[in-house]
Amino acid sequence: MSSQREVLVADAAIAILAERGMRGLTHRAVDEVAGLPPGSTSNHARTRAALLELALARLTEREEAVFTAAMPSGRGMPEGAVDVARLAELMARTMHAAITVHRETTIARYELALEASRRPELRTMYDKMGRRFREQAVAALAAAGSPDPVRHGRQMVAYVEGLLFDAVVGAGGVPTLEELDAAFRELLRIASGT
C-alpha cells in the first residue's frame, strides 16, 4: 500500500466485507468504519471496482504476513530440504491463525473470491495474487521431498482451502493446533513418500 490512509481504507473495507458481506461494502460505509470524513474513500478508490482491488491487495498483504509470522525466520519458507514434521508444524500454525486470530481476513477473502467469479478484472488480480500462495505450496512440497511438487502443491492448496472453508464458514468447527499438525504430517508424509 502506498500510504497509511490507503491501509486504513482497505482494512475498513475488509472489516465490512467480513461483517456485512459484499452488499454492505460502500464508500460511505468505509468512511464511517475508518473514522474518515465523508468522501475520503473516494480519494483512494474512486469506483467500486477500485475499492475491491484495494481491499484484495491489502488482504493479500495480511495473509502473507500471517504466513511469514509463522515461519521461524520471519521471512517465509525455509530454503533447501525441510523436515516433514517441522513443515507440518509450520503449516498447522499458519492454518490455525487463519481460522482463529485472522478469521476476519479469511471471511473477507471468501467474499472477494465470489465477487471475482463475476468480475473479470477482479478475477485477474485474484488469480495473480493466488499464484503467489500456490508457488509457496509447490516450494514447500519440493522441500519436503515430493517427487511431483506441482501436483502435490495443487492438492495441498485444495486441502487447505477446503479445511479453511469448513472451519470458518462451514459446519466443521475449529480444529485444534494438534489436529492440524497431525493432518499436515500425514499429508506431507504421503506426498514425500516417507
N, CA, C and O of each residue as an XYZ file, in Angstrom:
776
protein
N       0.842     -1.166      0.000
C       0.000      0.000      0.000
C       0.895      1.240      0.000
O       1.958      1.259      0.622
N       0.449      2.258     -0.700
C       1.299      3.430     -0.863
C       1.187      4.430      0.286
O       2.057      5.288      0.437
N       0.137      4.338      1.096
C       0.016      5.290      2.199
C      -0.736      4.666      3.370
O      -1.441      3.667      3.225
N      -0.564      5.283      4.525
C      -1.282      4.827      5.729
C      -2.786      4.977      5.547
O      -3.565      4.165      6.046
N      -3.180      6.005      4.841
C      -4.614      6.229      4.608
C      -5.193      5.105      3.753
O      -6.298      4.631      4.017
N      -4.451      4.675      2.730
C      -4.911      3.558      1.898
C      -5.053      2.287      2.725
O      -6.011      1.533      2.551
N      -4.100      2.048      3.626
C      -4.176      0.876      4.503
C      -5.417      0.972      5.380
O      -6.133     -0.014      5.554
N      -5.673      2.145      5.927
C      -6.853      2.357      6.758
C      -8.136      2.086      5.976
O      -9.040      1.418      6.477
N      -8.217      2.593      4.772
C      -9.395      2.391      3.914
C      -9.550      0.910      3.586
O     -10.642      0.354      3.698
N      -8.453      0.275      3.182
C      -8.513     -1.141      2.813
C      -8.873     -2.020      4.005
O      -9.664     -2.954      3.868
N      -8.304     -1.732      5.170
C      -8.635     -2.509      6.367
C     -10.108     -2.335      6.757
O     -10.758     -3.288      7.188
N     -10.618     -1.134      6.606
C     -12.042     -0.901      6.884
C     -12.904     -1.677      5.891
O     -13.927     -2.246      6.272
N     -12.502     -1.704      4.637
C     -13.252     -2.464      3.625
C     -13.250     -3.946      3.959
O     -14.275     -4.612      3.815
N     -12.128     -4.466      4.399
C     -12.025     -5.876      4.776
C     -12.940     -6.168      5.966
O     -13.636     -7.183      5.982
N     -12.937     -5.293      6.945
C     -13.806     -5.482      8.111
C     -15.279     -5.493      7.704
O     -16.063     -6.293      8.214
N     -15.643     -4.616      6.798
C     -17.029     -4.558      6.325
C     -17.383     -5.824      5.555
O     -18.454     -6.394      5.760
N     -16.501     -6.263      4.681
C     -16.756     -7.493      3.927
C     -16.986     -8.671      4.863
O     -17.883     -9.483      4.637
N     -16.179     -8.761      5.908
C     -16.310     -9.870      6.850
C     -17.581     -9.775      7.678
O     -18.212    -10.789      7.974
N     -17.951     -8.574      8.045
C     -19.103     -8.383      8.935
C     -20.435     -8.288      8.197
O     -21.434     -8.852      8.642
N     -20.451     -7.573      7.063
C     -21.716     -7.283      6.380
C     -21.851     -7.932      5.014
O     -22.942     -7.975      4.447
N     -20.757     -8.431      4.491
C     -20.785     -9.032      3.166
C     -20.627     -7.989      2.078
O     -20.442     -6.802      2.347
N     -20.704     -8.458      0.844
C     -20.474     -7.595     -0.313
C     -21.498     -6.467     -0.402
O     -21.158     -5.354     -0.804
N     -22.732     -6.741     -0.035
C     -23.765     -5.691     -0.119
C     -23.516     -4.533      0.841
O     -23.933     -3.403      0.586
N     -22.842     -4.819      1.934
C     -22.576     -3.776      2.922
C     -21.395     -2.894      2.575
O     -21.177     -1.867      3.217
N     -20.630     -3.284      1.565
C     -19.435     -2.528      1.207
C     -19.792     -1.350      0.307
O     -20.094     -1.516     -0.875
N     -19.751     -0.171      0.888
C     -19.956      1.068      0.140
C     -18.862      2.040      0.547
O     -18.223      1.880      1.588
N     -18.656      3.046     -0.284
C     -17.676      4.073      0.062
C     -18.055      4.767      1.367
O     -17.196      5.046      2.204
N     -19.318      5.036      1.530
C     -19.798      5.702      2.748
C     -19.545      4.835      3.984
O     -19.114      5.332      5.024
N     -19.821      3.525      3.856
C     -19.597      2.624      4.988
C     -18.114      2.561      5.350
O     -17.761      2.522      6.528
N     -17.259      2.552      4.350
C     -15.813      2.533      4.614
C     -15.393      3.811      5.334
O     -14.624      3.760      6.294
N     -15.895      4.956      4.874
C     -15.586      6.222      5.561
C     -15.982      6.138      7.030
O     -15.216      6.535      7.909
N     -17.170      5.623      7.292
C     -17.668      5.542      8.673
C     -16.825      4.596      9.528
O     -16.412      4.956     10.630
N     -16.569      3.390      9.024
C     -15.800      2.413      9.793
C     -14.367      2.888     10.018
O     -13.794      2.655     11.083
N     -13.794      3.547      9.026
C     -12.415      4.042      9.142
C     -12.327      5.331      9.965
O     -11.233      5.771     10.319
N     -13.483      5.935     10.266
C     -13.477      7.190     11.007
C     -12.985      8.359     10.176
O     -12.355      9.280     10.697
N     -13.271      8.321      8.885
C     -12.816      9.364      7.966
C     -13.964     10.286      7.567
O     -15.127      9.889      7.627
N     -13.649     11.498      7.165
C     -14.699     12.404      6.680
C     -15.370     11.830      5.434
O     -14.732     11.121      4.656
N     -16.651     12.134      5.243
C     -17.354     11.645      4.052
C     -16.603     12.015      2.769
O     -16.124     13.137      2.608
N     -16.517     11.039      1.864
C     -15.836     11.249      0.590
C     -14.372     10.863      0.589
O     -13.744     10.843     -0.470
N     -13.811     10.555      1.753
C     -12.378     10.240      1.826
C     -12.021      8.966      1.075
O     -10.990      8.908      0.405
N     -12.853      7.961      1.179
C     -12.564      6.690      0.498
C     -12.478      6.894     -1.002
O     -11.656      6.270     -1.673
N     -13.322      7.763     -1.528
C     -13.310      8.030     -2.980
C     -11.994      8.626     -3.455
O     -11.651      8.503     -4.631
N     -11.257      9.265     -2.566
C      -9.953      9.808     -2.943
C      -8.934      8.706     -3.230
O      -7.978      8.926     -3.974
N      -9.132      7.523     -2.647
C      -8.193      6.412     -2.809
C      -8.728      5.327     -3.738
O      -7.961      4.571     -4.333
N     -10.039      5.262     -3.853
C     -10.673      4.248     -4.704
C     -11.952      4.861     -5.251
O     -13.009      4.776     -4.627
N     -11.848      5.466     -6.398
C     -12.964      6.230     -6.958
C     -14.189      5.365     -7.278
O     -15.325      5.801     -7.095
N     -13.954      4.148     -7.752
C     -15.060      3.276     -8.146
C     -15.154      2.079     -7.197
O     -14.251      1.832     -6.398
N     -16.244      1.354     -7.299
C     -16.399      0.131     -6.503
C     -15.323     -0.884     -6.895
O     -14.749     -1.553     -6.035
N     -15.055     -0.994     -8.198
C     -14.016     -1.918     -8.664
C     -12.666     -1.564     -8.043
O     -11.927     -2.453     -7.620
N     -12.343     -0.289     -7.988
C     -11.076      0.148     -7.395
C     -11.039     -0.158     -5.898
O      -9.991     -0.516     -5.361
N     -12.178     -0.016     -5.229
C     -12.259     -0.324     -3.801
C     -12.044     -1.822     -3.570
O     -11.346     -2.216     -2.635
N     -12.640     -2.643     -4.413
C     -12.461     -4.093     -4.301
C     -11.002     -4.483     -4.552
O     -10.463     -5.348     -3.862
N     -10.376     -3.857     -5.519
C      -8.973     -4.148     -5.817
C      -8.066     -3.708     -4.667
O      -7.103     -4.399     -4.334
N      -8.368     -2.575     -4.071
C      -7.602     -2.095     -2.926
C      -7.745     -3.067     -1.755
O      -6.761     -3.398     -1.093
N      -8.964     -3.517     -1.506
C      -9.207     -4.474     -0.425
C      -8.473     -5.787     -0.690
O      -7.892     -6.368      0.226
N      -8.497     -6.252     -1.926
C      -7.826     -7.510     -2.261
C      -6.315     -7.394     -2.110
O      -5.671     -8.319     -1.616
N      -5.749     -6.282     -2.526
C      -4.303     -6.084     -2.379
C      -3.911     -6.092     -0.899
O      -2.917     -6.708     -0.515
N      -4.690     -5.413     -0.089
C      -4.396     -5.374      1.353
C      -4.621     -6.732      1.995
O      -3.850     -7.149      2.859
N      -5.666     -7.419      1.582
C      -5.954     -8.736      2.114
C      -4.785     -9.684      1.838
O      -4.406    -10.479      2.698
N      -4.226     -9.595      0.648
C      -3.074    -10.428      0.292
C      -1.889    -10.103      1.195
O      -1.192    -11.010      1.650
N      -1.657     -8.826      1.456
C      -0.584     -8.432      2.378
C      -0.809     -9.045      3.753
O       0.120     -9.562      4.374
N      -2.052     -8.983      4.221
C      -2.360     -9.519      5.543
C      -2.181    -11.030      5.596
O      -1.659    -11.554      6.580
N      -2.610    -11.742      4.547
C      -2.449    -13.192      4.536
C      -0.974    -13.579      4.436
O      -0.551    -14.550      5.064
N      -0.198    -12.846      3.670
C       1.236    -13.125      3.596
C       1.911    -12.866      4.942
O       2.847    -13.575      5.314
N       1.447    -11.869      5.663
C       2.010    -11.576      6.983
C       1.734    -12.716      7.959
O       2.589    -13.043      8.781
N       0.549    -13.324      7.880
C       0.222    -14.471      8.734
C       1.177    -15.617      8.420
O       1.714    -16.250      9.329
N       1.384    -15.881      7.143
C       2.271    -16.956      6.715
C       3.703    -16.690      7.184
O       4.354    -17.564      7.757
N       4.171    -15.492      6.934
C       5.548    -15.137      7.295
C       5.764    -15.186      8.801
O       6.812    -15.637      9.262
N       4.783    -14.727      9.571
C       4.912    -14.729     11.031
C       5.036    -16.144     11.591
O       5.656    -16.344     12.635
N       4.454    -17.121     10.907
C       4.521    -18.499     11.382
C       5.875    -19.146     11.109
O       6.217    -20.157     11.722
N       6.638    -18.571     10.198
C       7.929    -19.151      9.838
C       8.988    -18.753     10.864
O       8.977    -17.626     11.358
N       9.897    -19.665     11.184
C      10.897    -19.361     12.209
C      11.801    -18.193     11.856
O      12.241    -17.460     12.741
N      12.083    -18.014     10.578
C      12.960    -16.924     10.164
C      12.218    -15.606     10.055
O      12.832    -14.541     10.004
N      10.864    -15.682     10.018
C      10.067    -14.489      9.805
C      10.149    -13.986      8.377
O       9.776    -12.848      8.093
N      10.648    -14.854      7.453
C      10.819    -14.428      6.067
C      10.155    -15.368      5.072
O      10.352    -15.198      3.869
N       9.402    -16.322      5.501
C       8.787    -17.250      4.563
C       9.379    -18.634      4.688
O      10.061    -18.947      5.664
N       9.115    -19.461      3.689
C       9.552    -20.855      3.704
C      11.062    -20.952      3.840
O      11.802    -20.214      3.189
N      11.523    -21.883      4.706
C      12.960    -22.119      4.777
C      13.456    -22.654      3.431
O      12.725    -23.344      2.721
N      14.685    -22.334      3.096
C      15.240    -22.795      1.820
C      15.878    -24.172      2.014
O      16.313    -24.531      3.109
N      15.918    -24.928      0.918
C      16.511    -26.252      0.965
C      15.555    -27.283      1.541
O      14.378    -26.998      1.764
N      16.067    -28.473      1.777
C      15.249    -29.566      2.300
C      14.778    -29.229      3.718
O      15.507    -28.633      4.510
N      13.554    -29.625      4.006
C      13.000    -29.396      5.340
C      12.456    -30.707      5.888
O      12.044    -31.593      5.140
N      12.465    -30.805      7.182
C      11.910    -31.946      7.882
C      10.389    -31.897      7.772
O       9.781    -30.850      7.996
N       9.776    -33.029      7.427
C       8.323    -33.088      7.253
C       7.603    -32.685      8.533
O       6.614    -31.953      8.478
N       8.076    -33.144      9.671
C       7.422    -32.804     10.941
C       7.483    -31.297     11.196
O       6.511    -30.699     11.657
N       8.615    -30.700     10.897
C       8.772    -29.247     11.100
C       7.873    -28.472     10.142
O       7.238    -27.496     10.539
N       7.818    -28.902      8.891
C       6.962    -28.236      7.914
C       5.490    -28.373      8.313
O       4.727    -27.414      8.193
N       5.091    -29.543      8.779
C       3.708    -29.749      9.222
C       3.364    -28.812     10.373
O       2.268    -28.253     10.424
N       4.298    -28.646     11.287
C       4.078    -27.745     12.420
C       3.884    -26.299     11.933
O       2.993    -25.594     12.408
N       4.711    -25.873     10.996
C       4.607    -24.520     10.460
C       3.273    -24.315      9.736
O       2.619    -23.285      9.899
N       2.883    -25.304      8.939
C       1.622    -25.205      8.214
C       0.441    -25.201      9.180
O      -0.518    -24.453      8.988
N       0.508    -26.025     10.206
C      -0.569    -26.073     11.194
C      -0.707    -24.736     11.914
O      -1.817    -24.252     12.134
N       0.423    -24.147     12.275
C       0.398    -22.851     12.964
C      -0.218    -21.766     12.073
O      -1.013    -20.946     12.532
N       0.164    -21.778     10.794
C      -0.377    -20.802      9.847
C      -1.882    -20.987      9.676
O      -2.641    -20.019      9.711
N      -2.306    -22.226      9.491
C      -3.719    -22.526      9.300
C      -4.534    -22.171     10.540
O      -5.619    -21.600     10.429
N      -4.021    -22.501     11.699
C      -4.750    -22.204     12.935
C      -4.932    -20.700     13.103
O      -5.993    -20.242     13.528
N      -3.905    -19.939     12.774
C      -4.008    -18.475     12.863
C      -5.049    -17.949     11.883
O      -5.815    -17.049     12.225
N      -5.088    -18.500     10.664
C      -6.060    -18.053      9.658
C      -7.491    -18.354     10.097
O      -8.416    -17.611      9.767
N      -7.669    -19.437     10.835
C      -9.003    -19.837     11.285
C      -9.444    -19.071     12.522
O     -10.628    -18.774     12.679
N      -8.521    -18.753     13.383
C      -8.880    -18.144     14.673
C      -8.569    -16.644     14.715
O      -9.476    -15.816     14.634
N      -7.318    -16.309     14.838
C      -6.902    -14.914     15.025
C      -7.252    -14.036     13.820
O      -7.655    -12.885     13.982
N      -7.097    -14.581     12.625
C      -7.301    -13.798     11.403
C      -8.559    -14.231     10.649
O      -8.604    -14.188      9.419
N      -9.548    -14.637     11.381
C     -10.815    -15.122     10.819
C     -11.459    -14.074      9.904
O     -11.987    -14.412      8.845
N     -11.414    -12.809     10.317
C     -11.993    -11.718      9.533
C     -11.381    -11.664      8.134
O     -12.095    -11.500      7.144
N     -10.071    -11.800      8.056
C      -9.387    -11.771      6.769
C      -9.837    -12.935      5.898
O     -10.057    -12.772      4.698
N      -9.972    -14.092      6.494
C     -10.389    -15.282      5.749
C     -11.803    -15.125      5.216
O     -12.064    -15.455      4.059
N     -12.708    -14.635      6.027
C     -14.095    -14.430      5.589
C     -14.147    -13.398      4.460
O     -14.859    -13.590      3.474
N     -13.407    -12.321      4.602
C     -13.376    -11.293      3.554
C     -12.829    -11.873      2.257
O     -13.288    -11.509      1.174
N     -11.858    -12.767      2.356
C     -11.316    -13.379      1.134
C     -12.369    -14.207      0.419
O     -12.409    -14.229     -0.811
N     -13.217    -14.884      1.171
C     -14.293    -15.649      0.521
C     -15.269    -14.716     -0.191
O     -15.737    -15.022     -1.287
N     -15.570    -13.592      0.425
C     -16.434    -12.608     -0.234
C     -15.802    -12.130     -1.542
O     -16.476    -12.041     -2.569
N     -14.520    -11.827     -1.497
C     -13.828    -11.349     -2.689
C     -13.693    -12.446     -3.749
O     -13.755    -12.165     -4.946
N     -13.512    -13.678     -3.316
C     -13.421    -14.793     -4.272
C     -14.722    -14.941     -5.043
O     -14.707    -15.131     -6.259
N     -15.836    -14.857     -4.350
C     -17.132    -14.962     -5.020
C     -17.345    -13.793     -5.972
O     -17.834    -13.976     -7.087
N     -16.984    -12.608     -5.538
C     -17.137    -11.432     -6.395
C     -16.221    -11.539     -7.615
O     -16.588    -11.115     -8.711
N     -15.034    -12.104     -7.421
C     -14.105    -12.271     -8.538
C     -14.666    -13.217     -9.600
O     -14.298    -13.127    -10.771
N     -15.545    -14.113     -9.197
C     -16.144    -15.019    -10.181
C     -17.120    -14.284    -11.098
O     -17.527    -14.821    -12.128
N     -17.500    -13.051    -10.725
C     -18.433    -12.250    -11.520
C     -17.781    -11.052    -12.196
O     -18.381    -10.442    -13.081
N     -16.564    -10.708    -11.794
C     -15.871     -9.527    -12.307
C     -14.523     -9.950    -12.888
O     -13.587    -10.243    -12.144
N     -14.427     -9.982    -14.206
C     -13.173    -10.438    -14.835
C     -11.936     -9.661    -14.390
O     -10.865    -10.244    -14.227
N     -12.077     -8.347    -14.194
C     -10.907     -7.555    -13.791
C     -10.438     -7.931    -12.393
O      -9.238     -7.920    -12.120
N     -11.366     -8.262    -11.509
C     -11.010     -8.687    -10.159
C     -10.480    -10.126    -10.195
O      -9.575    -10.470     -9.436
N     -11.031    -10.952    -11.061
C     -10.578    -12.342    -11.211
C      -9.113    -12.379    -11.593
O      -8.345    -13.175    -11.054
N      -8.722    -11.513    -12.529
C      -7.328    -11.463    -12.966
C      -6.413    -11.151    -11.787
O      -5.378    -11.795    -11.610
N      -6.792    -10.172    -10.991
C      -5.985     -9.791     -9.833
C      -5.995    -10.905     -8.778
O      -4.956    -11.225     -8.201
N      -7.157    -11.487     -8.530
C      -7.291    -12.562     -7.543
C      -6.400    -13.747     -7.931
O      -5.693    -14.305     -7.092
N      -6.446    -14.120     -9.205
C      -5.641    -15.245     -9.674
C      -4.143    -14.952     -9.554
O      -3.367    -15.826     -9.166
N      -3.741    -13.732     -9.883
C      -2.327    -13.356     -9.789
C      -1.841    -13.444     -8.350
O      -0.761    -13.969     -8.081
N      -2.638    -12.931     -7.436
C      -2.237    -12.970     -6.036
C      -2.278    -14.396     -5.492
O      -1.449    -14.774     -4.664
N      -3.230    -15.172     -5.951
C      -3.320    -16.567     -5.531
C      -2.141    -17.403     -5.999
O      -1.743    -18.352     -5.323
N      -1.579    -17.057     -7.155
C      -0.413    -17.781     -7.664
C       0.761    -17.705     -6.693
O       1.547    -18.646     -6.587
N       0.875    -16.592     -5.992
C       1.973    -16.457     -5.035
C       1.878    -17.531     -3.957
O       2.891    -18.106     -3.559
N       0.664    -17.800     -3.486
C       0.481    -18.807     -2.449
C       0.657    -20.216     -3.019
O       1.188    -21.103     -2.350
N       0.210    -20.410     -4.248
C       0.381    -21.723     -4.892
C       1.865    -22.020     -5.118
O       2.307    -23.156     -4.945
N       2.616    -21.017     -5.496
C       4.059    -21.204     -5.692
C       4.736    -21.574     -4.377
O       5.659    -22.387     -4.364
N       4.286    -20.986     -3.275
C       4.845    -21.329     -1.968
C       4.513    -22.776     -1.599
O       5.334    -23.470     -1.000
N       3.306    -23.228     -1.958
C       2.938    -24.618     -1.688
C       3.819    -25.575     -2.481
O       4.266    -26.594     -1.954
N       4.068    -25.251     -3.739
C       4.945    -26.092     -4.563
C       6.353    -26.119     -3.958
O       6.972    -27.180     -3.877
N       6.855    -24.969     -3.538
C       8.188    -24.904     -2.928
C       8.242    -25.723     -1.639
O       9.228    -26.410     -1.373
N       7.180    -25.645     -0.844
C       7.130    -26.403      0.407
C       7.156    -27.902      0.140
O       7.866    -28.649      0.813
N       6.379    -28.335     -0.845
C       6.327    -29.765     -1.149
C       7.647    -30.242     -1.760
O       8.078    -31.367     -1.506
N       8.277    -29.402     -2.552
C       9.597    -29.750     -3.097
C      10.605    -29.888     -1.961
O      11.401    -30.827     -1.945
N      10.572    -28.961     -1.018
C      11.492    -29.000      0.119
C      11.246    -30.216      1.005
O      12.162    -30.712      1.661
N       9.991    -30.695      1.019
C       9.650    -31.870      1.823
C       9.998    -33.175      1.111
O       9.846    -34.256      1.679
N      10.467    -33.072     -0.143
C      10.894    -34.257     -0.866
C       9.857    -34.862     -1.784
O       9.992    -36.022     -2.175
N       8.839    -34.125     -2.137
C       7.817    -34.647     -3.048
C       8.428    -34.940     -4.416
O       9.191    -34.127     -4.937
N       8.101    -36.092     -5.002
C       8.582    -36.375     -6.346
C       7.811    -35.604     -7.426
O       8.258    -35.525     -8.570
N       6.662    -35.040     -7.063
C       5.839    -34.269     -8.003
C       5.268    -33.049     -7.263
O       4.070    -32.997     -6.984
N       6.127    -32.071     -6.946
C       5.680    -30.955     -6.105
C       4.569    -30.105     -6.722
O       3.771    -29.522     -5.987
N       4.498    -30.020     -8.041
C       3.433    -29.225     -8.657
C       2.076    -29.868     -8.391
O       1.136    -29.195     -7.967
N       1.980    -31.154     -8.638
C       0.715    -31.869     -8.401
C       0.379    -31.899     -6.910
O      -0.759    -31.639     -6.517
N       1.368    -32.214     -6.091
C       1.129    -32.270     -4.649
C       0.841    -30.881     -4.079
O       0.044    -30.742     -3.152
N       1.483    -29.863     -4.629
C       1.193    -28.496     -4.187
C      -0.248    -28.109     -4.480
O      -0.915    -27.487     -3.653
N      -0.723    -28.483     -5.667
C      -2.114    -28.213     -6.039
C      -3.066    -28.939     -5.079
O      -4.068    -28.374     -4.641
N      -2.744    -30.183     -4.762
C      -3.576    -30.947     -3.834
C      -3.555    -30.337     -2.432
O      -4.579    -30.295     -1.750
N      -2.389    -29.869     -2.014
C      -2.285    -29.262     -0.687
C      -3.108    -27.979     -0.615
O      -3.787    -27.729      0.381
N      -3.049    -27.174     -1.660
C      -3.846    -25.946     -1.686
C      -5.335    -26.292     -1.611
O      -6.087    -25.650     -0.877
N      -5.756    -27.300     -2.364
C      -7.167    -27.710     -2.336
C      -7.559    -28.189     -0.944
O      -8.649    -27.876     -0.464
N      -6.694    -28.934     -0.304
C      -6.972    -29.409      1.053
C      -7.082    -28.240      2.033
O      -8.015    -28.159      2.831
N      -6.107    -27.346      1.949
C      -6.094    -26.190      2.845
C      -7.342    -25.327      2.649
O      -7.969    -24.903      3.620
N      -7.698    -25.072      1.390
C      -8.894    -24.263      1.115
C     -10.154    -24.931      1.660
O     -11.010    -24.270      2.248
N     -10.259    -26.233      1.463
C     -11.420    -26.954      1.982
C     -11.479    -26.924      3.491
O     -12.548    -26.724      4.067
N     -10.351    -27.119      4.136
C     -10.288    -27.086      5.592
C     -10.638    -25.700      6.126
O     -11.400    -25.568      7.084
N     -10.074    -24.668      5.496
C     -10.377    -23.295      5.902
C     -11.869    -23.003      5.782
O     -12.488    -22.482      6.709
N     -12.437    -23.347      4.626
C     -13.848    -23.082      4.396
C     -14.704    -23.809      5.428
O     -15.615    -23.222      6.011
N     -14.409    -25.087      5.650
C     -15.185    -25.880      6.593
C     -15.097    -25.320      8.006
O     -16.092    -25.309      8.731
N     -13.923    -24.856      8.403
C     -13.731    -24.356      9.767
C     -14.282    -22.948      9.970
O     -14.743    -22.614     11.061
N     -14.239    -22.121      8.926
C     -14.620    -20.714      9.091
C     -16.087    -20.458      8.756
O     -16.765    -19.732      9.483
N     -16.585    -21.040      7.671
C     -17.976    -20.777      7.280
C     -18.801    -22.045      7.108
O     -20.002    -21.972      6.849
N     -18.176    -23.193      7.247
C     -18.897    -24.450      7.125
C     -19.391    -24.922      8.471
O     -19.562    -24.135      9.401
N     -19.618    -26.219      8.561
C     -20.156    -26.792      9.797
C     -19.126    -27.651     10.516
O     -19.479    -28.437     11.395
N     -17.862    -27.508     10.153
C     -16.830    -28.400     10.674
C     -16.270    -28.058     12.032
O     -15.664    -28.918     12.672
N     -16.443    -26.859     12.489
C     -15.839    -26.471     13.756
C     -14.375    -26.115     13.588
O     -13.805    -26.269     12.508
N     -13.782    -25.646     14.652
C     -12.390    -25.189     14.622
C     -11.480    -26.314     15.100
O     -11.555    -26.725     16.258
N     -10.613    -26.818     14.204
C      -9.680    -27.859     14.637
C      -8.621    -27.272     15.563
O      -8.276    -26.093     15.473
N      -8.120    -28.111     16.445
C      -7.046    -27.666     17.339
C      -5.733    -27.627     16.571
O      -5.618    -28.176     15.475
N      -4.766    -26.981     17.154
C      -3.436    -26.930     16.562
C      -2.873    -28.353     16.426
O      -2.223    -28.675     15.432
N      -3.125    -29.186     17.418
C      -2.643    -30.565     17.384
C      -3.309    -31.354     16.254
O      -2.641    -32.129     15.570
N      -4.609    -31.168     16.053
C      -5.306    -31.854     14.962
C      -4.765    -31.416     13.603
O      -4.579    -32.235     12.703
N      -4.520    -30.141     13.470
C      -3.961    -29.640     12.210
C      -2.562    -30.186     11.972
O      -2.225    -30.580     10.855
N      -1.754    -30.211     13.016
C      -0.394    -30.727     12.895
C      -0.421    -32.186     12.444
O       0.329    -32.573     11.547
N      -1.273    -32.987     13.055
C      -1.373    -34.407     12.685
C      -1.836    -34.556     11.230
O      -1.310    -35.393     10.497
N      -2.803    -33.758     10.815
C      -3.311    -33.839      9.443
C      -2.230    -33.467      8.435
O      -2.070    -34.140      7.417
N      -1.491    -32.401      8.715
C      -0.443    -31.988      7.782
C       0.719    -32.979      7.760
O       1.311    -33.209      6.706
N       1.050    -33.564      8.902
C       2.108    -34.582      8.913
C       1.726    -35.749      8.007
O       2.531    -36.236      7.213
N       0.478    -36.182      8.150
C       0.012    -37.309      7.341
C       0.062    -36.976      5.845
O       0.564    -37.765      5.044
N      -0.460    -35.806      5.480
C      -0.460    -35.415      4.067
C       0.950    -35.248      3.513
O       1.229    -35.667      2.390
N       1.828    -34.646      4.283
C       3.197    -34.434      3.818
C       3.974    -35.745      3.708
O       4.801    -35.908      2.812
N       3.707    -36.668      4.614
C       4.360    -37.976      4.504
C       3.918    -38.715      3.247
O       4.727    -39.346      2.567
N       2.625    -38.629      2.947
C       2.122    -39.267      1.723
C       2.773    -38.624      0.499
O       3.234    -39.320     -0.407
N       2.806    -37.300      0.481
C       3.348    -36.578     -0.679
C       4.848    -36.825     -0.851
O       5.344    -36.909     -1.975
N       5.557    -36.938      0.256
C       7.014    -37.103      0.170
C       7.438    -38.562      0.110
O       8.604    -38.868     -0.135
N       6.480    -39.466      0.336
C       6.800    -40.886      0.278
C       7.592    -41.376      1.468
O       8.304    -42.375      1.365
N       7.485    -40.688      2.605
C       8.241    -41.121      3.797
C       7.350    -41.805      4.796
O       7.820    -42.231      5.852
